[in-house]
């Protein structure tokens, strides 16, 4: 039997000691062969070339809109045991085609002077579990028996960075505990360890969270673990586990397998075939997009360095049937008062982000934000009227709607039935599986829908984002709103109520319309309001030529992009201004911009210059990941060179005053057409708060 030495680049994440395993002759699993042949699936594997370097990149995991992974430090001391620099955690955005973009260092507090390894997150991405050297107060610790070992730590997201770093209770100074992977429901943590009592060098274990405590780890048993090494577990959902092994008669080195966690006693782990597995080491397998896309690391021939990260895509189906975990949701639509079923109810289904923002650009208008004569910002504004185009479908004669939903995803359903109020219903599939049944009740309208459009009296062009005030005589209530990007507005007016619709916009004479909704009427009504422009006002032109346009050379200030502490990594759900900028650039495909990032004065000038450049590039990568051609965006950093107030070096300033200097400017380089959007305002928040002595 030929002895094969596993490259140290892999095992350094385990124990930083050289390991050897027996190479097995290639033996394809019949079950795996059937797995790939069924449905004529094709698996395409690509090197993540924009992420990989001449060094090591391995152990990918999902975070935010991209990948967290392990890579060699860009500079610093050399680890005498490996001959390479120590390892840190890095982050890369994933573009719309599933390709990782250039990376940035992940965290100041988690990344120590020594080694960090594989990590995972909970569903809310506010708790991280990560592998690191055994250390205390920044100094590595070792035992006389095991030397320096690996442990799993957890940390919580704070306002500036990750905080409350704690070692998990089942770790020890006497053996390695590494490579955490958390189940979708957050109750089970799988990991690799060489603790006493295992079957081989490294085994897969699971610990269960019970309240605020972790149970004693349990070995997954002899079907999973062998006399070789079992490493890098990844649990997909709650009941499918992928892992790498040297002991399951694979193609050589470490190979990726999967097993059914619901039947560990009887299920024989299945080897994934080429092109996932190779004659080299294949590790760190992760999966998303309902089993159709994923990533892994390998030291196979043709890579950029010692270990590279690869992406894969399954065409013609999902990786295996077990992974097709779509949830079947049955919605029964009923009358809120009587409980009777409501057939022919139109339904619209939209995905939502974790913060409740609908993941559909057509659901929003783009707005300019102006808080003074010199500062212009940009944001998304949810449309006020219901106009989503054709519905997904209608409830059947039994009032039922049947839809398939993806796991760990948030949805918003809009249900629209004649004579009833529009119903908005939020639904999350996290920790749900199989078939789910829910009832959604609609309330009968006691009012008539009044729709209107604010238009230019001379040109009949719609006036977007006009201020509209509706005064209801029946209640005395005054309802303020704005017309949307097409000049439209909508409100429900009670029966027997008289209302005044008053519209205003800079450059126009105020217009108003009085409207009565007769008693007993639920039929939709119309209240169009026309505004007469002042004689010498630019409003005499068409709206696209009017006030508020963006032209070449215009500068938009992005002050509400939030970064991790002292970093260029954009926080999850904290880039809504960039989302608005993406929508604007998507609407105007000839528009080219320059992103210019600025810091406050605290810190060294050269460091601030580098940090601002990194932040500008992070904003660019965010837009490119959403689908904007990178050639339309240039990025640069000014550091602290262009402060907007007195807060230079040595001047005592408040956090809010420093905040005013931290921004990213969008300079319109070329446009092709003027853009007319609304002006408004929203307040600043802290981007970073670096403490200086």
N, C-alpha and C positions, 0 to 999 in steps of 0.2 A: 504494500500500500504506500503510495507516494504521500509524503508529508508536505502540506502547504501552509506557509506562514501568512496569517492575516495581516495586511498592512497596518502599521502602527497608527495611521491616520484614522482608522476605524476604532481601534480598541483604546486609543487615548481617551475616548469619551467614556470608557468603562472603568479602567483601573490604572491607566498610564503604565501598564506593564505589558511586555510582549507576550502574545498568546499564539499557539499553533493549533491547527485542527487538521483532521484528515480530509483530503479532497476525495469526493466520491465521484464515480463515473456517472456521466449524464444519464439520468433515468427519468423519462417523461411520465408523469402521472396520467393514467387513462382518464381519471375524472377531470383533471385539469385540461386535457386535450379536448374532451367534450365541452368543457366550459367555454373554450375559445372558438370552437367550431360552430356551436349552436347559434343560429341566426346570422351566420356569415359575418361575424363581427370583425372589425379591423382595429388594431391598436397602433396608434402613431406615437412614437417617442421622439422628443426633441431636447437637445441640450439647452438649458436656460443660459444662453451664452452672454446675455447682458448682465447677468448676476454673477456668473462664475469667474474665478481668477486663476492665477497659476498656483495658488495655495489650495486650501481645503474649504469646501462648502458642503455641509451635510445636515441631517436632522431637521428637515423642514416641518413647520407646523403652521396652522392657519391663524392669522390675527388681523383684525381691522379689515382692510380691503386687499390684503396681500399675504406675504409669507414672512414668518419669523424663522431664522435658520442659524446654524452654528458656522462660524468662519474664523479664520486666523485674524488676529489683530493686525491692523495696518502698520503699526509700529510698536516699539517697545522691546523688552528683553526677550532673549531666546530661552525656551525651556530646554534645559540640559538633557532631559530624558528623551525628547523627541527631535531635537535639532531644529524645531520650528518655533514660531512665536506662539504665545498662549491663545486660547480660543475665546471669542466673545459671541454675544447674540447680535444679529443684524436683522434689518427689516427691509423688505422690497415690496413695492406696489405690484399688483397684477393687472395687466392691461385687459381690454375687452376681448382679446383673443386668447387669454389665458397665459400670457407670457410675462414672467417677472421682469421688472425694470431694475436699473442700477440701485444698489442698496445703500443704507446708512446705518450707523451704529444705533442699537436699540435703546439703551438706558444707561444713565450715569450711575445710578444707585445699584442696579442689579449686576451690571458688568464690573467685575472685580479686577484686580491686577493679575488674577490667575485664570483658571479655566471655567467657563460656563458651557453647559451642554444642552441636550434636548429639553424642550419645554412644551407646555400646553396651557390652555385657558379654559375657564368656565364659560357658559353660554353668554353671560353678560359681558365677558371680557374685562371684568374688573378684579379678577383673581388670577394670578399666574402661578403655575407650578413649574419649577425649573431645576436642572441639574447643575451642581457646582462643586468645586473642591471643598473638602472639609476645612473650614477656616473660622477664625474668631478675631474680630476687630481688624480684618484685612490681612491677617497672617495665617498661612496654611498650618493645619495641625496634622500630626501623624501619630500613629500608634506603633509600638515596637513590633507588633505582629503584622500589621497590614500596610504600614506606611501611610501616605496620603490617599484617602479614599474619596469617592464621590457620594454625595448626598442629594436628596430632593428637598428643596425649600419652597415655601409659598410666600407670596407678597400680595398686597392690595394696592389698587390704583388710588393714588392721592391726587391732590389738586396740582401738584408739580411733577411728581414722578411716582414710582412704585415705592410703597412704604410698608412698615410692619413685616419685615423679612423674618421668617421663622422656619427653623428646621422641622420637618415632619417627624412625628414621635416614633415612627418605626425605623428610623435610620440609626446607624451605629458607627462608632469609630473603628470597628473591627471588620467591616465588610462594605462593599459597594452597593449603593441603591441609586438607580438612575433611570432615565428615559420614561418620564411619566406620561400617561394618556388617560384623560377623564372621559367617562361615559356621558352621553348626551343629557341624561337626567341628573348628572352631577353627584351620583351616589357611590360610584366605584372608580377607584384610581388603579390602573394597571401600570406595572413597572418591571424593570429587570434588576436582578440582584444575585450576588454570589454568596448570600448568607448561608450559614450551616443548614444541612438537612435537605439540600436540593438534589437534583438528579445529575447535574453537570456543572460546568464552569460558571455559567450564568443561566438563571431560570426566570420565567415570567411569573409574577405574583399579582394578587389583587388585594386591596384593602377597601373596606366599605365604610362610608361615612354614616355614622349613627348620631344624629343630632349635631353637636359641635365636636365630636370625637371620631377618630379613625379606629377601626377594628384592627386586631392583629392580622398581619398579611397571611394570605392563603396561597399556597402553591397551586398552579393550574393543573398539575398532574402529569402523568407519563404520556398522555396522548399529545400534549403540547411540548413538554420539556424532555430533553434527551441528555445523553452524556456529553454532548457538544455545548454550543452556546446558543441561547435564545435571547434575542435583544430587540430593542426598538418596537415595543408594542404600539399599535394604533387601533383604538376601538371606534368603529363606524356605527353611529347610533348607540344602541345599548347591547346588541347581541351578536355582532360580527367583529372578530379580532384579527387584524393583520399583524405579523411579526416577522423578524428575520432569524434564520437558524443556520447553523453549520452541521446539524445532525439529522436532517430528514432526507438524506440521499438526493440532494439537489444537483444542480449543474456544476457546483464548485464554489468554494468560499461560503459567503453568507447569501442565502436565498430567501425570497419573500413567500410566505404562506398565509392562508387564512383558515380560521376555524369558527365553528358555531358555538357561541358561548352558552346557548341554551341546551347543549347536549355534549358537554366536554367528555363525558364518560365513553360515548360510542363514536363520536364524529372523528374521522381521521383527517388531520389537517391536510389541505390541498395546496400543492406548489403552483404558483403562478408561472406560466411558461414565458418564453421569449415573446416580445422584446422586453418585458419587465425584468425577468431574471436573465442572468448571463453567466459566463464562466468566472467572472470576477465577483466582487462583493456588492450586493444590492440591499440597501438598508433604508430606514426612515420613510417607508411607504405611507402616504396619506391620500385621502380620497374626498372628492366633493362633487357638486353638481349631479346629485342622485346617481353616483356611481359611474359617471361618464368622463370625468376628468380627475387628475391627481398629479402628485409629484413623488419622487423618490430620489435617493442619492446613490451614486455608483462610482467605482474607480475603473470602470470598463475602458477599453481602448478608445481613443479618439476624443477624450475630454480635454478640458483646458488646464486641469491641475491634477493633484493627487486624488481628490474626490470632487465630483461635480453634482449639482442638482439637475435633474431631468424632469420635464413635464410629459404627461401622456394624455391622449384623448382616445376614447372608445367610440368608434363610428359604427352605426348599425345596431346600437343597443346599449345596455349597461354592462359593467364588468362581469357581473354574475347576477342571476335571478334573485338571490338572497338579498342583494343590495337594493332591489327595487322596492324601497320602503315608502312609496307614495301613500299618503293617507287618504282614504275615501271619506268625504264629508257629505252627509245628507242634511240639507237645510229644509225644514218645513216652515212655510210662511203662513202666518195666521193673523186674524184680526185681534187686536189687543183687547178689545172689550168683550167680544163674543167667543173668541177662540176658533171661529170657523176658518177653514182653509181658504187661501187666496191663490187661485191658479192665475196663470198669465202675468205673473209679477216679473218685470225685467230685473236682471241682476248684472252688476258690474263687479269685477274682481281685480284688485290691484295689490301688488306686493308692497310691503311697508318696511322701512328701516327700523332698527331697534329703538330709535327715538320717536317712532310714530310717523315719520315723514314718508309720504308715499313715494315709492321708487318708480315714478312715472313723470317725466319732464313735462308732459302735456297737461298735467294737473296744476301747473304753476305758471304764473306770469313772471317776467323779469322786471325788477324795479331798480331804478337808481335811488340812492339814499343820500340826501343832502342835509347835513346838520348845520352848515354855515355857508357863506358865499364861496369858500375856497375848497371845502372838503366834500368830495363826492364818493359814495360807496355804492355797493350793489348787493341785492338780495333777491330771494325768491318769495313770491306772494301767492298763496293758494287762491285759486280762482273762486269767485263768489257764486257763480252760476253753475248749474249742473249741465255739463256739455262734454260728455266723454265719448260721443260717437255711438256706434252700434253696441248694444249690450252683448254680454257673453252668451246670454240665452234667457229663457223664461221658465218659471216654475210650471210643472205639469198639472194635470187635472187633479192630482192629489195634493197640490200646493208644494211639491217637493222640487228641490234643486240638488243635483248630484254633481260634485266636482272632485277632482283629484288634486291634492296639495302636496308640496314638497316638505320633507322633514325639517325641523328647526327653522321655520320660516314664519314671518308675520304677514297677515293679509288684512285688507279692509274690503268689506262687501258693501255695495250700495244697492238697496232694493227700492224699486220705483213702481208704484201701483197707482192707477188712476183713482183719485178721490182720497188718497192717503198721503201723509207726510213722508217725504223721502227718509229712508232709514239708513243710517251708517252703522255698520257692525264690525268691530275689530275681532280677529281670531288668530291665535298663535298655535302652531303645531308642535312647539317644543314639548318634549316628554309625552307625546301622543303617538299612537300607531294604530294600524288596523282600520276599522270602520267607526266613525263617530257620528252621532245624531244630535242635532240641536234644533230648537225652535226659535224663530225670530218673529216678534210681534210688531205689526204696523198699526199706527194710530190713525183713525179717520181724521181728515182735515176738518177744521172748523173755520177755515179761512180760504180765500181764493189766492192763487199765485199771481202776483203782479210782476210782470217783466217789462223792462224798459231799456232804452239805449240813449245815451247822451251823445248828441251830434252837433256839428257846426251848422248853424242856421244858413250860412251862405254857401257852403260846399257840400253839405250833407255827409261829410266825413265823420266817422265815429271819433269821439274824444276819449282816449283811454285815461283811466285813473283820475277821473273827475270826482270831486267831493259831492256826495249825495246825502241829504238829510231828509228823512221821512217823518213827518209829524202826524201821529194818529189822533184824531179828535175824540175817538171813543175812549181812549185811555189816557190821553195827554202825553204819551210816550214819544220821545224823539229818538229815532234810530239812525245813527251815523254809519255810512259805508262809503266805499269807493267803487266806481265803475271798473270793470276789469280791463284787460289789454285790448278788448274790442269795444270798449265803451258801454258794456252791458251791466245791468244790475238786476236783482231779484229779491222779492220779499213776499211774505204771506200776510194778507190783509183780512182781519176778521169780518164776518158778515155784519152788515148794517153799519160799517165804519167808513168815515170820510177821512181821506189822508191828503196831505200836501207833499209833493215831491219837489225838493229844491236842490238844484245842481249848480256847482261853482267850479271854475278853473281859471287859473291865472291867465290874463289876456282876454277874458270873455266877460260879458255882462251876465249876471245871475239869471237863471231861467227857472220857472216853476210850472207844475201841473197839479191841478186838483182832481181827485178821483174818488168816486163813491162805490163801495161794494154793497149792492142791495142785500137785504135780509134773504136768507135761503140760497144765496148764490155761492157756488164753489167753482164756477167756470173761470178759467184763466183770464186775466185782464191785462191791458197794456197801458204803460205810462211813459211814453217817449218824451224826453226833455231836450229842447233845442236851445243852444247858447249862441248869442250874437257876439262876434268878436269886436273889440274896440277898433276904430277906424285905422289907426296906425300900428296896430298890433301885429306881431308875426303870426298870430293865430288866424289872420286872413288867409294864410297859405294853407296848403293841405297839412294834415297832422304830421305826416312824415317829414315835412319841411319846417315844422314849428319849433317852439321853444323846447328845450330839454334834449336836443339831439346830441349824440356823440359824434365827433368828427375826428379825422386824423390829427394826432397830437394830443387828444383828450387824455386826461389821467384820472383813473378810478382808484380810490384808496381802499384796500382790503385790511381792515383793522381787527377783524374778528375771526381770524384763522388761529386756532389754538394748537400749540405744539407741546410735546412732552418737555419736561424740565431741561433747559439748556440744550435742546435738541432741535433737529429739523424734522423729526417724525410728526406728521399731522395726526392729531388724536382722532379716534373713531367718533363719527358723528359731529365733528367740529370743523367742518369745511363747507358750510352752507353757502358762503360767499363764492367759493370756488365752484360749487354746483351751479350757482346762478351765472357765473362767468362761462362755465361750460355750455349752458343752455344758450347764452348769447352768441358764443362762437359757433355753436351748432346751427343756430338760425341764420348766421351770416358767415357762410363758408369761405368767403374771401378775406375775412378779417384776420389781421396778423397783429400780435401784441408783443410787448416786452414786459417781463415781470421783474420788478426791481424791489428787493427786500431791504429793510432797514432795521437796525437794532437800537436799543438805548445805549447810553454812554458807559454803563457799568461793565467792567472787564477790560482786558487788553484790546487795543485797537485792531491789531492784526487778527486776534481771535474773533472779534466781532465781525470783521470783514469776511472771514472764512465761514462763520456761522450764518451770516446773512446770505451768502452765496448758496450754502447748503439748503437754506429754507426756500430760496427762490427756485432752486432745482427741485425741491420736494413738491412745491406747488405746480411746477411744470409737469413732473411725473404724474401727479394726481390727475391733471387734465388729459395727459396722453393716455393714461390708463382708462379713462372714460371714453376715449375714441378720437380725441383731437390730434391731428397730424403734428408731430413734433417740430416739423419745419415751419409751422405757423407761430412758434413760441420761442423767444430767446429769454434767457434768465441771467440775472446778474445781482450781485450784492454790494451795497454801499456801506455796510457796517454802521458806524456812528457818525459818518461824515456829513449827513444832512439832517441834523436835529431840528425839530419844529418848535422848540421852546428853549428855555434857559438852562436845561438840565445837562450841562456838559460835565466833564471830569471835575470833581471837587465841589460841585454845587449840590447842596442838600435838597432833595426833591421827594415828593410823595410817590407812592407806587402808581397812582393814577397819572401823575405827570410823566413818569418814565414810560408808562403804557402808551401815552400819546405819541411817543417817538417810534414805537414798535409797530410797523405796518409793512404791507407789501403793496406797491403801486403797480397798476396796470396801465401802461402807456400804449395807446392805439397807434401802431406803426403805419398800417394801411387798412382800409375799410372796404371800399367799393360802393358803399351806400350809407346814408345817414341813418342813425338809429334813434328812435324816440321812445323813451320809457319814463316811468313815474319817478318822482322825487319824494323821499320820506326821511325817516331817521330810525336808528336803533342804537342803544348805548354800548359803550366799550366794556370789555372784560379783560382780565389779566391773561396775557399769553405766557409769560414765564416770570418767575420771581426769584432770581438767583440771589442768594445771600452773600454779601461781601463784608469782610471784617473792616 
